[in-house]
């Protein structure tokens, strides 16, 4: 069962099931990216952002806006590698479990 933002975890272990799903999705994409023989210019960006997502999961309190930014950077970096599409979608769905980013000014705006 999923929980809303701000509620306590519903598993007996005390671990947030959303964090577990995100951790599993990130691990899968990292493995598939490492196993992909193709060389593309933004591979390092994808690897760095996957590491950032993994750190957020283990840190205990991921920032939704930062997770979404990482997801966009990863998608942009590996978007043309169709073999990684299913694993990327798993990461996207796991990020979506955390809900929407709080309202505020668009990224890059002064306000």
C-alpha positions, 0 to 999 in steps of 0.5 A: 500500500502506498502512502501520502507524503508526510505520513509514516511508512506502512511496512513493518520494517519502517522503510519507506516503500517508495524509497525501496522502489526508487532504490531498486529502479535506480539499481536496475538502470545503473546495471543496464547502463553499465552493461550497455556497450554503446558510447554516448557523450552524456553517459557521465551525466546519467551516471552522476545523476543516478548516483545522486538519486541513489544517495537521496534514497539512502539519505532518507529524505529525498527532495522531490524537485531535485529527484525530478531534475535528476530524472530529466537529466538522465532522460536527456542523457540516455533518451536515444538509447532505446534499450534503456527505455524500460529501466528509465521508465521504472525510475520515472514511475518510482520518482512519481510515487513521491508526488508532485513537486511543490508549487513555486517559480519555474526553474531558472526564474528569479522569484 
